[in-house]
Amino acid sequence: AMLGRALAFYAKAAPDLAGLNKTKAEKRMEELERDVEGRSPFDPLFGAVRAAIRAKDTEELRPQGGFITRKDFRDVAPAGGVLVGFRYTTKLYNNDHLIMDFMQPIYLTPLGEKFGTPYGGKAPPGVQTTKAKTGYAVGAVRISGGGLLGGLAVRYMRIQGKGLNPADSYEGVWMGRLPALPPGAGAIVGDGRPVFGIHGKLRQDGNEEICQLGFLVAGKTAPTPGPKKN
C-alpha cells in the first residue's frame, strides 16, 4: 500500500517535471510499477494509463450539465487507476425535480478499489452506488442538465488489454432527474478511452452543488466504435 501511494504521487508530479528530475521520477516509477503490479489481470490497462499520463497523451473532455457554473473541481485516480463508478445521492430541487446531490468517484487501481474526492458536501444518509461489473470500467456518460447537474447514466465498457472495448458495453441505472431521458438522449461525455479522473464545475454560491461533469481520458485518439452490447 505504501509503494502504491508513492507511485501515485510520482505519477501526479512527473508530467510537470523536466530534465534530470523528470528522468529520475520516471525511473523510480518503473521500479515501483514492478513492485506494485503482477497482482491484477488489469495491469496492462493500469500501465497504459500511467504511460499516457507521463507522456501527456491525455485529454480533458468538455464537461456537460447545467449552466450555473462558478468553481472548478478536478480529481485524479491514484496509481494509474480507472473510473469504475460513483457513490451518489439525489435531492429535490425547489420542490420541483430531482438533481444530483452528493457524488464521489470510485476508481479501480492495482491495489484494489479506492474512493476519490467527494463533491456536493458531506455524504448524507442513504448513499447509493452505481459500479461496473467485474471486468468493466466507465467509458462514457449521458447527462441531463438544467441549472445544475440534473441526472446521468453511465455506460460501462469491457476492459480489454490496454484499453476498453466499446462494442461490449451496457448502461447503468438512470440517476437524478425524472422522468429519465430516453436511451441515446442527452449530452454525451466519453468515447471509450479509459477515464482516469473527473473534472467539472460547482455552483459556489453558498454551497457546492454540482453543475457540470467531465472526464479526464488517457490517449488522444478515441477507439473505433463498434456495435453496442446491452
Secondary structure, DSSP 8 states (H G I E B T S, - for coil): -HHHHHHHHHHHHGGG--HHHHHHHHHHHHHHHHHH-SS-TTHHHHHHHHHHHHTT-EEE---EEBS---EEEEEE-STT-EEEEEEEEEEEETTTEEEEEEEEEEEEETTEEEE---BSSS--SS-EEEE--TTEEEEEEEEE-BSS--EEEEEEEEEETTEEEEEEEEE---EESSS---TT-SEEE--SS-EEEEEEEE--SSS--EEEEEEEEE-SS---------
